[in-house]
Every structure is written in structure tokens, then in C-alpha cells.
């Protein structure tokens, strides 16, 4: 290693981990993986709902990672992230990476009708203006979100981890088929199917309004007398999954396994999911699930932690090593 390369690896000082209130358990697991403590900070909400952040110690010259998901409460979590990043910038941190397991507004990624915003781009801009030098996202809804940032970053997939779990239970599955809940998710669904050596089918649906409602129309492919693995990136209200489960059952599916990376579970989604004839719900901890919602799904809920994925990427980013090697890329 040249002297210059050695200098570049050390120019940021040590790893410092900070966490907002959005996903404290995940942040602690990442810290445990890295063997680094979460640095102390105060986050106070005043009576007027303004937020105040104070660091317990200096981050000057350090390589800082702020772990904060931006799920519900979305605007509180988003403002916490922005204010923490700016606080660290003003404290002279050498490099600040926003680690955002779930990226809010990811669905607002294009002008697909007149007079609408591209809010995902706005959120990316705000993160940069606040002072983020880099970002780490997991499974944003649209790939083009990467192009909204002018700073470098890592966009990670959790489907390798999910595929590993599916491989472990594949002996229990009867003639499995991977089904995507819409055609827009076909490519990622195909990748999952390839990983577990299973065929793929698709559900065609059409969104008819701006209120997130869509109508499932038909199944393209064979699901009859097969165990179905339904795949989507996130479950919000649960409407699409309810339609998809009912549809594949109508087409003769046997057991149904539902997979998503981001368990948003808005409103009464958990109740709707609990009523479905689903063998297992497989998801991750990019978004915390309340004990009440988890209890509704009981032992049918399998949560895979992304902490080792995030921890390893943070370590590789800090040391200047390839992240792609983790996925044989």
C-alpha cells in the first residue's frame, strides 16, 4: 500500500455512530455488529413541536454515520435526520453518511401526471444541504432515486438475505413459484426466483387514482397446486397484498408466503394481513413493527435483521473497500 493510499484510509478518523429515534433497536444491532457504541445525543421536542439536538461529545474529524429510518412518524424522523446531520456538520465531522434503511417519499420519483412534485428528489436535496457527504439506502422504491443525489452513496438490496432464508425453508415448500404483486417488480422478482431456482409468475394490476388503491386483475403464469412466494418491496396499507393473496388462492395456490423488505403496515394493515390465509410473513427490520402489530401476526411473522448488512457496508465504506464484493459484483 502506498503512503498516499494509507493516508486516504485514515483521513477520516474513527467510526462514530449516531442514531435518531426512528429505529433505535436496529441502530443498536448495527453498533453491536461493529463493536462500536452509539454516541450520546439529546433529541428534545419543545412544546411548539420544534426539535433540538445536542451531541454529548465532539465528532470533529471523525467518520460519522447517522442511522435513522424515515418511516412513521415520517416528518418527525426526517427532521431528526436533517437536524442531526447539520449538527454534525457544524461540529466539524470529517465525513457524514446518512444511513437511511427506509427512504420516505421514494414513491414520488417522477412527474407521471401534470402538476405534481418529485418529492424524492427534494428529500435527497435536503439531505445534501443539511451536510450529508454520503448516503446508504436499502431497497428504495425506484432505482432512479440514486440519480437524485449528487453525492456518492450505496443503494443496498435485502433480497440476497431474504433469498437465503427462502433457500433454508425450500425443502418445506411444495413446487414453489415466486409471484410479484405487480409487473413493475418483475425484475427483482425474477432475481429472487433465480436465487431459489423456482419459476416466476406475475399479477397484473392497475392503479386508477392517486389514493394508493389499485385493482388486481389477473395472474400471468401457473400457480395451481403450488406454494406461492409473493414478493414486494414494501407493504403499506396491505391492499395490494390482500388482493394478491386472494387472487392466487382463486387460481388454485396452496400455501402462500408473503415477502416484503419494508413493513410499513399503515393504519389497519396488520389487522388485514392477520386475516389472510398466509403461512408466513417474511420481512426485515428496516422499519420497526410495534409489539401490538407483531402480536396480530404472531408466529407467522419472521423478521430478518439488516443490521449485519448495514454494519458490513459501514465498515467497508470506512476502510475504503468494495461493497459490491459482498454481492459478488
Secondary structure as GFF3:
##gff-version 3
##sequence-region A 1 329
A	DSSP	alpha_helix	3	10	.	.	.	ID=ss1
A	DSSP	beta_strand	15	19	.	.	.	ID=ss2
A	DSSP	alpha_helix	24	34	.	.	.	ID=ss3
A	DSSP	beta_strand	41	45	.	.	.	ID=ss4
A	DSSP	beta_strand	51	55	.	.	.	ID=ss5
A	DSSP	beta_strand	63	67	.	.	.	ID=ss6
A	DSSP	alpha_helix	74	90	.	.	.	ID=ss7
A	DSSP	beta_strand	95	100	.	.	.	ID=ss8
A	DSSP	alpha_helix	119	130	.	.	.	ID=ss9
A	DSSP	beta_strand	134	138	.	.	.	ID=ss10
A	DSSP	three_ten_helix	143	148	.	.	.	ID=ss11
A	DSSP	beta_strand	153	156	.	.	.	ID=ss12
A	DSSP	alpha_helix	159	169	.	.	.	ID=ss13
A	DSSP	three_ten_helix	170	172	.	.	.	ID=ss14
A	DSSP	beta_strand	177	180	.	.	.	ID=ss15
A	DSSP	three_ten_helix	183	185	.	.	.	ID=ss16
A	DSSP	alpha_helix	186	195	.	.	.	ID=ss17
A	DSSP	beta_strand	199	207	.	.	.	ID=ss18
A	DSSP	beta_strand	214	220	.	.	.	ID=ss19
A	DSSP	beta_strand	228	235	.	.	.	ID=ss20
A	DSSP	alpha_helix	239	250	.	.	.	ID=ss21
A	DSSP	beta_strand	256	263	.	.	.	ID=ss22
A	DSSP	alpha_helix	269	274	.	.	.	ID=ss23
A	DSSP	beta_strand	280	284	.	.	.	ID=ss24
A	DSSP	alpha_helix	291	297	.	.	.	ID=ss25
A	DSSP	three_ten_helix	298	300	.	.	.	ID=ss26
A	DSSP	beta_strand	301	304	.	.	.	ID=ss27
A	DSSP	alpha_helix	307	319	.	.	.	ID=ss28
A	DSSP	three_ten_helix	324	327	.	.	.	ID=ss29
###
